[in-house]
Amino acid sequence: MQKEITLSKRLTKIASFIDIAEPFADIGSDHAYLPCFLCQKHANTFAVAGEVNEGPFYSATYTVQACGLQDRVDVRLGDGLEVLKENERMQVVIAGMGGSLIRSILEKGKKKLNNVSRVIAQPNIDERDVRIALQEFSFQITEETILEDQGHIYEIIVAEQNKNNKKNSLTDRELFFGPYLLKNKTDIFYKKWKHNYLHHQRILDQMMRANVKNEQKIAQYSQEMQWIKEVLSDEAAADQRRHF
Ligand SMILES: C[S@@+](CC[C@H](N)C(=O)[O-])C[C@H]1O[C@@H](n2cnc3c(N)ncnc32)[C@H](O)[C@@H]1O
């Protein structure tokens, strides 16, 4: 009997941003769950599962075989976007790793990005790095979402190839919070930033107590705390309006 794949809430949401009419590559696909899930659901979908490490590469190969999907999920061993062939047009998913690693995968693979129509990124931390990289490599953020799954809060960032070379000009504040997340602040968004405010506060206190002070970092953290205070005050204002 063939294995049937079910996805976590986080991966289900990521899957919802993939256009199943076009092939996609899941870069860093330790068990190939996302490609196998979508190929099981949709008979004409084709996917690549890319892995840099041998252990996860073999796990991905195992899942694909157990699902009987060898003809539609191609498991490839390699670093980041190097698994994509020349002129292979793809959407790319890079999920479940830090934002700086996602940024470096985009940077190292920038030549391949010409053939990438859409990037769906889910950084576990340092989301700003991903937004900066997408902007740098001419991708336009078109959607963002934030969700909580098993006690963790995740952001998903979707970006399309900027065909018209329209100038990307996200402000520092938008790069920090996410332009779409800022426009539609949900309870989970507020929960994340309440937690991050306390984290920022602790780091700022440590920096202030240090013998050698990094004034640039202190100024950056102070500015970010000010922004967080502002967005949290939006929640307080909305709460007040609700009570009148
Ligand atoms: C924590 S797992 C996330 C798996 C899956 N994408 C998810 O979101 O559940 C990260 C995977 O990315 C792989 N990885 C890390 N750097 C990579 C790179 N440069 N290229 C391809 N895979 C990479 C790791 O080997 C690991 O299997």
The ligand as a MOL file (V3000), in Angstrom:
LIG
                    3D

  0  0  0     0  0            999 V3000
M  V30 BEGIN CTAB
M  V30 COUNTS 27 29 0 0 0
M  V30 BEGIN ATOM
M  V30 1 C 14.5740 22.0670 9.2210 0
M  V30 2 S 14.5700 21.3450 7.6730 0 CHG=1
M  V30 3 C 13.1000 22.0020 6.9710 0
M  V30 4 C 12.4550 21.0210 6.0680 0
M  V30 5 C 11.2270 21.5120 5.3240 0
M  V30 6 N 11.5800 22.4770 4.3150 0
M  V30 7 C 10.2050 22.0840 6.2810 0
M  V30 8 O 9.9380 23.2910 6.1830 0
M  V30 9 O 9.6700 21.3450 7.1060 0 CHG=-1
M  V30 10 C 15.8070 22.2240 6.7870 0
M  V30 11 C 16.4000 21.3650 5.6840 0
M  V30 12 O 17.1290 22.2030 4.7920 0
M  V30 13 C 18.2860 21.5340 4.3820 0
M  V30 14 N 19.2220 22.5440 3.8960 0
M  V30 15 C 19.9490 23.4240 4.6170 0
M  V30 16 N 20.6920 24.1970 3.8140 0
M  V30 17 C 20.4210 23.8160 2.5420 0
M  V30 18 C 20.8890 24.2180 1.2670 0
M  V30 19 N 21.8060 25.1860 1.1400 0
M  V30 20 N 20.3970 23.6150 0.1750 0
M  V30 21 C 19.4840 22.6190 0.2840 0
M  V30 22 N 19.0280 22.1640 1.4740 0
M  V30 23 C 19.4770 22.7650 2.5860 0
M  V30 24 C 18.7210 20.7610 5.6050 0
M  V30 25 O 19.5310 19.6630 5.2700 0
M  V30 26 C 17.3760 20.3380 6.1970 0
M  V30 27 O 16.9990 19.0720 5.7570 0
M  V30 END ATOM
M  V30 BEGIN BOND
M  V30 1 1 1 2
M  V30 2 1 2 3
M  V30 3 1 2 10
M  V30 4 1 3 4
M  V30 5 1 4 5
M  V30 6 1 5 6
M  V30 7 1 5 7
M  V30 8 2 7 8
M  V30 9 1 7 9
M  V30 10 1 10 11
M  V30 11 1 11 12
M  V30 12 1 11 26
M  V30 13 1 12 13
M  V30 14 1 13 14
M  V30 15 1 13 24
M  V30 16 1 14 15
M  V30 17 1 14 23
M  V30 18 2 15 16
M  V30 19 1 16 17
M  V30 20 1 17 18
M  V30 21 2 17 23
M  V30 22 1 18 19
M  V30 23 2 18 20
M  V30 24 1 20 21
M  V30 25 2 21 22
M  V30 26 1 22 23
M  V30 27 1 24 25
M  V30 28 1 24 26
M  V30 29 1 26 27
M  V30 END BOND
M  V30 END CTAB
M  END
